[in-house]
């Protein structure tokens, strides 16, 4: 039974597409674009979640003070309070990434495209050569997941980490390492 597929120009892009189709990446809500402390505070105080973020950030002022600040955008608010407002705003604006699910980390990956190890270079996933099959259960996903959760897993990083931490962990270094220098890759998760 075929599972989700990622397709991209590079192996990293195909892996990234596959993962983004499975789980929500860390991202910024488009409705949170205010730059000035007053606009940020106004938006935060419009929702319960915003009030909770202000409290979590450590903003502890009397309701009267908050009303003064909201009624006058030119009010002279201390820098430390502006920093707390900004911190709360960013905490609400950024949606954390979903963790990489076990069915991805424990999945069987089939990679189609140009694969080279040592002198052996061939187009995998054709009638002449089966896809490169990788058992995700044997890999170490900790670095990949840490980068993913931080929102720092770029496609190139994903390719490098996947080769080092998943492919090598499953089938070894190959004859002389693994190269994926083709123009298009497909990765299927089973």
C-alpha positions as CSV (number, residue, x, y, z in Angstrom):
1,X,0.0,0.0,0.0
2,X,1.5,3.3,-1.1
3,X,1.8,6.1,1.4
4,X,2.5,9.8,1.2
5,X,4.9,11.0,-1.4
6,X,7.2,14.0,-1.5
7,X,8.5,15.3,-4.8
8,X,11.2,17.9,-5.3
9,X,14.2,19.0,-7.3
10,X,16.6,17.8,-4.5
11,X,16.3,14.9,-2.1
12,X,16.0,17.5,0.7
13,X,13.1,19.2,-1.1
14,X,11.3,15.9,-1.6
15,X,11.8,15.0,2.1
16,X,10.7,18.4,3.2
17,X,7.5,18.2,1.0
18,X,6.8,14.8,2.5
19,X,7.1,16.0,6.1
20,X,5.2,19.2,5.5
21,X,2.3,17.1,4.0
22,X,2.2,15.0,7.3
23,X,2.5,17.7,10.0
24,X,2.2,21.4,10.5
25,X,5.6,23.2,10.5
26,X,6.4,26.1,12.8
27,X,5.0,29.2,11.3
28,X,3.9,32.8,12.0
29,X,0.2,33.7,11.9
30,X,-0.2,36.2,9.1
31,X,-2.6,38.3,11.2
32,X,0.2,39.2,13.6
33,X,2.2,41.8,11.8
34,X,2.0,44.9,14.2
35,X,5.3,46.6,14.9
36,X,4.4,49.3,17.5
37,X,3.9,48.3,21.1
38,X,0.4,49.9,21.2
39,X,-0.9,48.0,18.2
40,X,0.6,44.8,19.6
41,X,-1.0,45.4,23.0
42,X,-4.3,46.3,21.4
43,X,-4.3,43.0,19.5
44,X,-3.2,41.0,22.5
45,X,-6.0,42.4,24.7
46,X,-8.6,41.4,22.2
47,X,-8.3,37.7,23.0
48,X,-8.1,35.5,26.1
49,X,-5.0,33.9,24.6
50,X,-3.4,37.3,24.3
51,X,-4.1,38.1,27.9
52,X,-2.6,34.7,28.9
53,X,0.5,35.5,26.8
54,X,0.9,38.9,28.6
55,X,0.6,37.2,31.9
56,X,3.1,34.4,30.9
57,X,5.5,37.0,29.7
58,X,5.4,38.7,33.1
59,X,3.4,41.8,32.4
60,X,1.8,42.6,35.8
61,X,0.1,46.0,35.8
62,X,-3.2,47.3,37.2
63,X,-6.2,47.4,35.0
64,X,-6.2,51.2,35.2
65,X,-2.7,51.3,33.8
66,X,-3.6,49.0,31.0
67,X,-6.6,51.2,30.1
68,X,-4.3,54.3,30.1
69,X,-1.9,52.6,27.7
70,X,-4.6,51.4,25.4
71,X,-6.3,54.8,25.3
72,X,-3.1,56.7,24.3
73,X,-0.7,55.3,21.7
74,X,1.8,58.1,22.6
75,X,1.8,57.1,26.3
76,X,5.4,56.8,27.6
77,X,5.6,53.1,28.5
78,X,8.9,51.9,30.0
79,X,11.2,50.0,27.8
80,X,10.9,46.9,30.0
81,X,7.1,46.9,29.6
82,X,7.4,47.3,25.9
83,X,9.8,44.4,25.8
84,X,7.3,42.2,27.7
85,X,4.5,43.2,25.3
86,X,6.7,42.3,22.3
87,X,7.6,39.0,23.9
88,X,3.9,38.1,24.5
89,X,3.1,39.2,21.0
90,X,5.7,36.9,19.4
91,X,4.7,34.0,21.7
92,X,1.1,34.3,20.3
93,X,2.2,35.0,16.7
94,X,4.4,31.9,16.4
95,X,2.6,28.6,16.1
96,X,4.9,25.8,17.1
97,X,5.6,22.8,14.8
98,X,3.8,19.6,15.4
99,X,6.3,16.9,16.5
100,X,7.4,14.5,13.8
101,X,4.9,11.5,14.1
102,X,6.1,8.0,14.8
103,X,4.7,6.7,11.6
104,X,7.2,8.9,9.8
105,X,10.2,8.1,12.0
106,X,9.3,4.4,11.9
107,X,8.4,4.3,8.2
108,X,9.9,2.7,5.2
109,X,11.3,5.3,2.7
110,X,11.6,4.6,-1.0
111,X,13.8,7.1,-2.8
112,X,13.7,7.4,-6.5
113,X,16.2,9.5,-8.5
114,X,19.9,9.5,-9.2
115,X,21.8,7.8,-6.4
116,X,25.6,7.4,-6.2
117,X,27.8,5.6,-3.8
118,X,31.4,5.1,-4.9
119,X,31.5,4.2,-8.6
120,X,27.9,2.9,-8.5
121,X,25.7,5.7,-9.9
122,X,22.2,4.8,-11.2
123,X,18.7,6.1,-11.5
124,X,16.7,4.4,-8.8
125,X,13.0,3.6,-8.9
126,X,13.0,2.5,-12.6
127,X,12.4,-0.9,-14.3
128,X,16.2,-1.4,-14.2
129,X,16.8,-0.4,-10.5
130,X,14.5,-0.6,-7.5
131,X,14.1,2.5,-5.3
132,X,16.6,3.0,-2.5
133,X,14.8,1.5,0.5
134,X,15.5,2.9,3.9
135,X,14.1,1.7,7.2
136,X,13.4,4.9,9.3
137,X,13.2,2.9,12.5
138,X,17.0,2.4,12.5
139,X,17.7,6.1,12.2
140,X,18.5,8.7,14.9
141,X,15.8,11.4,14.4
142,X,16.8,13.6,17.3
143,X,18.8,16.3,15.3
144,X,16.2,16.3,12.6
145,X,13.3,16.7,15.1
146,X,15.2,19.4,17.0
147,X,15.7,21.5,13.9
148,X,12.1,20.9,12.8
149,X,10.6,22.0,16.1
150,X,12.8,25.1,16.1
151,X,11.6,26.0,12.6
152,X,15.2,25.7,11.3
153,X,15.0,22.5,9.2
154,X,15.8,23.8,5.7
155,X,15.7,21.3,2.8
156,X,19.5,21.2,2.5
157,X,19.8,20.5,6.3
158,X,17.2,17.8,6.0
159,X,19.0,16.1,3.2
160,X,22.4,16.1,5.1
161,X,20.8,15.0,8.4
162,X,18.7,12.3,6.7
163,X,21.8,10.9,4.9
164,X,24.0,11.0,8.1
165,X,21.4,10.0,10.7
166,X,18.9,7.7,8.8
167,X,20.4,6.3,5.7
168,X,23.9,5.6,7.2
169,X,22.2,4.2,10.4
170,X,20.2,1.8,8.3
171,X,22.4,0.6,5.4
172,X,25.9,2.1,6.2
173,X,28.2,4.5,4.6
174,X,28.0,2.9,1.2
175,X,31.1,2.4,-0.9
176,X,32.2,6.1,-0.5
177,X,29.3,7.9,1.1
178,X,26.0,8.8,-0.5
179,X,25.4,11.4,-3.2
180,X,22.0,12.6,-4.5
181,X,23.0,15.0,-7.3
182,X,20.1,14.4,-9.6
183,X,17.7,16.9,-10.8
184,X,14.5,15.4,-9.4
185,X,13.6,13.0,-6.5
186,X,10.6,11.3,-5.2
187,X,10.3,9.9,-1.7
188,X,7.5,7.6,-0.8
189,X,6.7,6.7,2.8
190,X,5.3,3.2,3.4
